[in-house]
Amino acid sequence: MHENINFIDLNEDEIKLVLCWRNNPAIKRWMHTKEDISLENHLNFIKRLNNNSSKDYFLVKKGNDYIGVIDLNDCFLGIYANPEKKRVGDILLSEIIKFAFNKKKLSSLKAEVFKENATAIKLYKRFGFTTIEDNKTMLVMKLNNKEYQNILNQIK
């Protein structure tokens, strides 16, 4: 079972843990913002989430292990794993898809991914995402709720 802890409910240690992950070179490599984020900026970001219903950020926990972060900004998802964990992308992507389609009732979900991030592209494709935009450095991939439900029904 997975627990998704809303960023606005994180304790001090969890806030620092997420910040440490986000500033890890392996994580920030795939982010639009490449520079380190200060604790003050991180705390201000979390505080602003209280008043923004279009942004949802969660720390994902499995048992006693923190495995990663998922987020939803309008219809765009984001995920990143605890840098010490391997092979948790399926869990993280599954959690944000469930949140988007079941809780937020979105009809589709998008992911923006760097073209050289082959691991992420492969993960999204495995879940049924297709490329809808291709520019110099980024792909925009999309998953429709209806198509996703068809995939789930085929698995059952």
C-alpha positions as YAML, in Angstrom:
chain: A
units: angstrom
residues:
- id: 1
  name: MET
  ca: [0.00, 0.00, 0.00]
- id: 2
  name: HIS
  ca: [1.18, 3.50, -0.84]
- id: 3
  name: GLU
  ca: [0.66, 6.67, 1.13]
- id: 4
  name: ASN
  ca: [0.64, 9.98, -0.72]
- id: 5
  name: ILE
  ca: [1.50, 12.79, 1.69]
- id: 6
  name: ASN
  ca: [0.42, 16.22, 0.49]
- id: 7
  name: PHE
  ca: [3.34, 18.68, 0.48]
- id: 8
  name: ILE
  ca: [1.32, 21.06, 2.66]
- id: 9
  name: ASP
  ca: [1.24, 18.33, 5.35]
- id: 10
  name: LEU
  ca: [4.95, 17.44, 5.30]
- id: 11
  name: ASN
  ca: [6.90, 17.59, 8.54]
- id: 12
  name: GLU
  ca: [10.24, 19.41, 8.75]
- id: 13
  name: ASP
  ca: [12.31, 16.28, 8.03]
- id: 14
  name: GLU
  ca: [10.15, 15.39, 5.00]
- id: 15
  name: ILE
  ca: [10.44, 18.92, 3.64]
- id: 16
  name: LYS
  ca: [14.23, 18.74, 3.88]
- id: 17
  name: LEU
  ca: [14.25, 15.25, 2.34]
- id: 18
  name: VAL
  ca: [12.26, 16.40, -0.71]
- id: 19
  name: LEU
  ca: [14.53, 19.44, -1.11]
- id: 20
  name: CYS
  ca: [17.62, 17.23, -0.93]
- id: 21
  name: TRP
  ca: [16.22, 14.96, -3.66]
- id: 22
  name: ARG
  ca: [15.18, 17.91, -5.84]
- id: 23
  name: ASN
  ca: [18.70, 19.38, -5.64]
- id: 24
  name: ASN
  ca: [20.33, 16.04, -6.43]
- id: 25
  name: PRO
  ca: [22.19, 16.27, -9.78]
- id: 26
  name: ALA
  ca: [20.49, 13.09, -11.06]
- id: 27
  name: ILE
  ca: [17.05, 14.67, -10.44]
- id: 28
  name: LYS
  ca: [17.61, 18.30, -11.42]
- id: 29
  name: ARG
  ca: [19.18, 17.14, -14.67]
- id: 30
  name: TRP
  ca: [15.65, 16.51, -15.96]
- id: 31
  name: MET
  ca: [14.06, 19.66, -14.52]
- id: 32
  name: HIS
  ca: [13.48, 23.00, -16.22]
- id: 33
  name: THR
  ca: [15.13, 24.72, -13.25]
- id: 34
  name: LYS
  ca: [18.71, 23.42, -13.13]
- id: 35
  name: GLU
  ca: [20.04, 25.49, -10.23]
- id: 36
  name: ASP
  ca: [19.82, 24.44, -6.60]
- id: 37
  name: ILE
  ca: [16.71, 25.53, -4.76]
- id: 38
  name: SER
  ca: [17.21, 27.16, -1.36]
- id: 39
  name: LEU
  ca: [15.32, 26.02, 1.72]
- id: 40
  name: GLU
  ca: [13.63, 29.44, 1.87]
- id: 41
  name: ASN
  ca: [12.41, 29.16, -1.73]
- id: 42
  name: HIS
  ca: [11.27, 25.58, -1.12]
- id: 43
  name: LEU
  ca: [9.29, 26.61, 1.99]
- id: 44
  name: ASN
  ca: [7.70, 29.52, 0.09]
- id: 45
  name: PHE
  ca: [6.73, 27.17, -2.74]
- id: 46
  name: ILE
  ca: [5.03, 24.80, -0.28]
- id: 47
  name: LYS
  ca: [3.26, 27.70, 1.42]
- id: 48
  name: ARG
  ca: [1.88, 28.91, -1.94]
- id: 49
  name: LEU
  ca: [0.44, 25.43, -2.59]
- id: 50
  name: ASN
  ca: [-2.13, 26.11, 0.15]
- id: 51
  name: ASN
  ca: [-3.84, 28.65, -2.09]
- id: 52
  name: ASN
  ca: [-3.50, 26.92, -5.45]
- id: 53
  name: SER
  ca: [-6.05, 24.26, -6.32]
- id: 54
  name: SER
  ca: [-4.49, 23.60, -9.74]
- id: 55
  name: LYS
  ca: [-1.24, 22.26, -8.25]
- id: 56
  name: ASP
  ca: [-1.01, 19.05, -6.23]
- id: 57
  name: TYR
  ca: [2.31, 17.73, -4.90]
- id: 58
  name: PHE
  ca: [2.78, 14.53, -2.91]
- id: 59
  name: LEU
  ca: [5.59, 12.64, -1.25]
- id: 60
  name: VAL
  ca: [4.97, 8.95, -1.90]
- id: 61
  name: LYS
  ca: [5.70, 6.48, 0.86]
- id: 62
  name: LYS
  ca: [5.63, 2.69, 0.70]
- id: 63
  name: GLY
  ca: [5.67, 1.23, 4.18]
- id: 64
  name: ASN
  ca: [8.50, 3.05, 5.97]
- id: 65
  name: ASP
  ca: [10.27, 3.98, 2.72]
- id: 66
  name: TYR
  ca: [9.94, 7.30, 0.98]
- id: 67
  name: ILE
  ca: [10.09, 6.41, -2.71]
- id: 68
  name: GLY
  ca: [9.52, 9.63, -4.62]
- id: 69
  name: VAL
  ca: [7.49, 12.69, -5.51]
- id: 70
  name: ILE
  ca: [4.47, 13.03, -7.78]
- id: 71
  name: ASP
  ca: [2.77, 16.20, -8.88]
- id: 72
  name: LEU
  ca: [-0.06, 17.44, -11.01]
- id: 73
  name: ASN
  ca: [-0.16, 20.98, -12.42]
- id: 74
  name: ASP
  ca: [-3.50, 21.38, -14.18]
- id: 75
  name: CYS
  ca: [-3.26, 18.39, -16.54]
- id: 76
  name: PHE
  ca: [0.58, 18.05, -16.55]
- id: 77
  name: LEU
  ca: [2.15, 15.41, -14.34]
- id: 78
  name: GLY
  ca: [5.58, 15.24, -12.83]
- id: 79
  name: ILE
  ca: [7.40, 12.44, -11.05]
- id: 80
  name: TYR
  ca: [10.83, 11.88, -9.60]
- id: 81
  name: ALA
  ca: [12.16, 9.02, -7.54]
- id: 82
  name: ASN
  ca: [14.18, 8.97, -4.39]
- id: 83
  name: PRO
  ca: [17.70, 8.93, -5.91]
- id: 84
  name: GLU
  ca: [18.57, 5.91, -3.75]
- id: 85
  name: LYS
  ca: [15.67, 3.84, -5.11]
- id: 86
  name: LYS
  ca: [15.57, 1.93, -8.36]
- id: 87
  name: ARG
  ca: [12.59, 0.70, -10.34]
- id: 88
  name: VAL
  ca: [9.91, 2.77, -8.59]
- id: 89
  name: GLY
  ca: [8.79, 4.72, -11.67]
- id: 90
  name: ASP
  ca: [5.86, 2.36, -12.25]
- id: 91
  name: ILE
  ca: [4.58, 2.99, -8.72]
- id: 92
  name: LEU
  ca: [4.97, 6.76, -8.98]
- id: 93
  name: LEU
  ca: [3.35, 7.00, -12.41]
- id: 94
  name: SER
  ca: [0.52, 4.72, -11.37]
- id: 95
  name: GLU
  ca: [-0.16, 6.85, -8.29]
- id: 96
  name: ILE
  ca: [-0.34, 10.14, -10.20]
- id: 97
  name: ILE
  ca: [-2.51, 8.60, -12.93]
- id: 98
  name: LYS
  ca: [-4.96, 7.29, -10.32]
- id: 99
  name: PHE
  ca: [-5.03, 10.69, -8.63]
- id: 100
  name: ALA
  ca: [-5.58, 12.56, -11.91]
- id: 101
  name: PHE
  ca: [-8.30, 10.29, -13.27]
- id: 102
  name: ASN
  ca: [-10.05, 9.15, -10.08]
- id: 103
  name: LYS
  ca: [-9.76, 12.16, -7.76]
- id: 104
  name: LYS
  ca: [-9.41, 15.09, -10.17]
- id: 105
  name: LYS
  ca: [-11.66, 13.46, -12.80]
- id: 106
  name: LEU
  ca: [-9.42, 14.60, -15.67]
- id: 107
  name: SER
  ca: [-10.19, 13.31, -19.15]
- id: 108
  name: SER
  ca: [-6.52, 13.33, -20.13]
- id: 109
  name: LEU
  ca: [-3.08, 13.69, -18.63]
- id: 110
  name: LYS
  ca: [0.09, 15.12, -20.16]
- id: 111
  name: ALA
  ca: [3.78, 14.75, -19.46]
- id: 112
  name: GLU
  ca: [6.55, 16.99, -20.70]
- id: 113
  name: VAL
  ca: [9.81, 15.08, -21.01]
- id: 114
  name: PHE
  ca: [13.30, 15.85, -22.29]
- id: 115
  name: LYS
  ca: [13.90, 13.97, -25.53]
- id: 116
  name: GLU
  ca: [17.13, 12.46, -24.22]
- id: 117
  name: ASN
  ca: [15.38, 11.04, -21.14]
- id: 118
  name: ALA
  ca: [14.87, 7.62, -22.74]
- id: 119
  name: THR
  ca: [14.01, 5.96, -19.42]
- id: 120
  name: ALA
  ca: [11.07, 8.31, -18.79]
- id: 121
  name: ILE
  ca: [9.83, 8.07, -22.38]
- id: 122
  name: LYS
  ca: [9.89, 4.27, -22.19]
- id: 123
  name: LEU
  ca: [7.95, 4.39, -18.88]
- id: 124
  name: TYR
  ca: [5.28, 6.70, -20.26]
- id: 125
  name: LYS
  ca: [4.88, 4.60, -23.42]
- id: 126
  name: ARG
  ca: [4.47, 1.46, -21.31]
- id: 127
  name: PHE
  ca: [1.51, 3.16, -19.61]
- id: 128
  name: GLY
  ca: [-0.07, 4.11, -22.93]
- id: 129
  name: PHE
  ca: [1.13, 7.70, -23.37]
- id: 130
  name: THR
  ca: [1.62, 8.88, -26.95]
- id: 131
  name: THR
  ca: [3.63, 11.81, -28.26]
- id: 132
  name: ILE
  ca: [1.49, 14.78, -29.28]
- id: 133
  name: GLU
  ca: [4.23, 17.43, -29.59]
- id: 134
  name: ASP
  ca: [7.90, 17.19, -30.51]
- id: 135
  name: ASN
  ca: [10.17, 20.20, -30.40]
- id: 136
  name: LYS
  ca: [13.92, 20.64, -30.28]
- id: 137
  name: THR
  ca: [14.46, 19.41, -26.74]
- id: 138
  name: MET
  ca: [11.11, 18.24, -25.35]
- id: 139
  name: LEU
  ca: [8.28, 15.85, -26.04]
- id: 140
  name: VAL
  ca: [4.75, 16.34, -24.81]
- id: 141
  name: MET
  ca: [3.08, 13.00, -24.23]
- id: 142
  name: LYS
  ca: [-0.60, 12.41, -23.52]
- id: 143
  name: LEU
  ca: [-2.73, 9.71, -21.96]
- id: 144
  name: ASN
  ca: [-6.52, 9.76, -22.32]
- id: 145
  name: ASN
  ca: [-8.52, 8.40, -19.41]
- id: 146
  name: LYS
  ca: [-10.66, 6.29, -21.75]
- id: 147
  name: GLU
  ca: [-7.60, 4.70, -23.40]
- id: 148
  name: TYR
  ca: [-6.04, 4.06, -20.00]
- id: 149
  name: GLN
  ca: [-9.20, 2.33, -18.78]
- id: 150
  name: ASN
  ca: [-9.08, 0.11, -21.90]
- id: 151
  name: ILE
  ca: [-5.49, -0.85, -21.06]
- id: 152
  name: LEU
  ca: [-6.49, -1.68, -17.48]
- id: 153
  name: ASN
  ca: [-9.38, -3.83, -18.70]
- id: 154
  name: GLN
  ca: [-7.04, -5.77, -21.00]
- id: 155
  name: ILE
  ca: [-4.73, -6.52, -18.07]
- id: 156
  name: LYS
  ca: [-7.56, -7.92, -15.90]
...
